Amino acid sequence: MKPLFERSAHQFAALLGGRGGAKSTAVGIVLLLLSRAGQIRVVCARQFQASIAASVKQLLDDWVGRLGLGDEFRSTETAIEHRATGSGFIFIGLDRNPASVKALEGCDIAWVEEAHVVTRRSLDTLIPTVRRPGSALWFTYNPELSDDPVDAFFRGEEGPPPGSLIVETNYDSNPWFFATSLPAVLGRDMTGHDRNRAEHIWMGAHAHLAEAAILPGVEVGDVESAGWNEVVGLDFSG
């Protein structure tokens, strides 16, 4: 993650991979350290954020404590500030309130977590809005489908924008992974019958269409109406 400290060198950065790669943790720590070095404005965004509890704020608060920086930062219900440098972190949802994207204007770094679910509309809004000289857009995500807008932006046929930073990190890049309870889950998944699913979860491989579909493997044939006047629909995705 060291290149992230040279934030002006990369307008776009993607940190992607499977579970246990410490992507979000690493970005959170880098941002906290950068905020101590000088004044920066950070906007932490997600496509879906029903409440502040769904944001990365708790992750940042936790690492402020773990790094022994509690006296340096002031954490309110909705924001985090560095007392000495004036750096600030705010948290927005891109889907629930599109107008909140205006909060991105003038920010130095926009961090988009779980970026694989970001829509094309949100991406098309983000890129031109984060335009302050030296500003950067960072995306962290577990790849889902190859045509997801963010993944196509960085790894599509046209290739990423010049100077983009792309870091692929999985559990084997995380030196603290084996000190957690996750290795047991990893071992079970890797020795299971569904190798494709395991590589998607742990190694950041794209999901196969059947894995991404609702009710995979179910075949639907023709249904005769028999004179019915009502149609009933069932949504199993909720």
Salt bridges, closest charged atoms under 4 A:
ASP61 OD2 - LYS57 NZ 2.80
GLU72 OE1 - ARG36 NE 2.75
GLU72 OE1 - HIS82 NE2 2.77
GLU81 OE1 - ARG74 NH2 2.36
ASP108 OD1 - ARG132 NH1 3.74
GLU114 OE1 - ARG46 NH2 2.84
ASP124 OD1 - ARG120 NH1 3.46
GLU144 OE1 - HIS200 NE2 3.49
ASP151 OD1 - ARG155 NE 3.06
ASP151 OD2 - HIS206 NE2 2.52
GLU168 OE2 - ARG155 NH1 3.78
ASP189 OD1 - ARG188 NH2 3.37
ASP189 OD1 - ARG197 NH1 3.94
GLU199 OE2 - ARG195 NE 3.19
